[in-house]
Amino acid sequence: MKLTISGSVDKFVTIKPNRVKLRGVAGDEIKSKVTITPKKKYPFKIVKVSAKDGKDIHFELSEEKGKQGPVYALLIENKRSDVGRYFDMITVETDSKIQPKLSIRVYGDLRQRAKEEKKQTQ
């Protein structure tokens, strides 16, 4: 038996970028901005933002006016000062019954300053 299903899929939201990579030199300021744009057909408000772990990142949500309604800006900043990698997950809770939670993966990759860079900054 073979079953074929076809149809169109409506996008609920546009998240750019959908994955955050915080790469750079440990101790430097490393930030990334994520825009969350609800589709006009499926409007929603963001009611809460939380991190699974949250020890290595700081985040702040702001609401901006877009052409077709609100656009949310999520600023994510590295807080870790030592070399290494980490992973976290930010959960965005909405007032929508269609999709009450959105997830944004955050990867951190901090390296040591190169010796040549150290000499130039001294």
N, C-alpha and C positions, 0 to 999 in steps of 0.2 A: 504494500500500500504506500502511496506517495501523496503527501499533503503539501500544498503550496499556498502560502498566505502572502498577499501583497497589499500595499497601502502606503500612505504617507505618514511620516512621524513629525508631529509639531514640536518645535523646540520650546521649552519652557523658559529658559534663561540662557544668556550668553555670559560666560565667565572667561576673561582674558587676563593673563594666561591661566589655564586651568591647573597648572602645576607651578610652584614657585621654587626657584633654585637660588639660594643665597650662597654665592661663591665669592671668595676673596681672601684677603690677608687677615688673620686673626688680629683683633684690635682696631681694625678700620671700620668705618661706618658702612654697613651693607644693608640696603633696603630694596624692596620691590613693591610695586603697586598693582593690585588686582582690581579690575572693574567687573562689577556684577550688574548686568542689565536685564531686568525682567522683560519678557515679550509683552507687547501691548495686549495680546489676547489673553494672557495669564498674569495679570498684575499681582504683585505681592509686596509686603513690607518685611524688612528684616527686623526680627524682634530680639535676637540674641546671637552673639558670636563667642565661641569658646575654643580653646585648644585642648587636645588630648593630654599633652604633657605641659607645654607652655613655659618650661624653664629656660629654653634657649632662644625664645622669640618674644617679641612684643608686637601687638597689633592694635590698630585703631581704625574704626569704621566711620565714614562720613557719607552724607547723602548729598548728591548734586542733582540739579534739574537737567534732564535730558530732553530731546525733541519729542519723545513719546511717553514721558513719565520720569519717575525717579531713576537715577543711576547711582549705584553705591560704589564707593572707592574704599578698598581695604588696603591700608598701608601696613606692610609686614617688615619688621626690622630684626636683624640678628642681635642677640644680647650676649652670646657666648664669646669669651675672650681667649679661650685656649684652642689650639690646633686640633682638628679632628672633623668627623662627620656626625650628623644627626638627622633624625627624621621626626616630623610632627604632622599632625592632622588638625586643620581648623574646621570646625563645624559651624555652619551658618544656619540658624533656625529662622524659618519664615512663618508668616501667618497663612500660608497656602495649604489647602487640603490636598492638592495635587502632589506637591513635593514639599513636605514640611522641613526637610533638612537637605543641605548641600554640603559637599565636602571638598576641601582644597588641601592638596598634599604640599608639604613644605620640606625641602631638602636643604641641609646646610653642609657646606664643604669648606672648611677653613684651613688655610695653609700658612706656613711660616713665611715671613718676609725674606726674599732672596738677599744674599749677601751684598750684591751690587746696590739694591734698593736701600739697604741699611746705611751704606757709605754715603749715598747721595743725600739722605735725610739728616745726617749728622753734621 
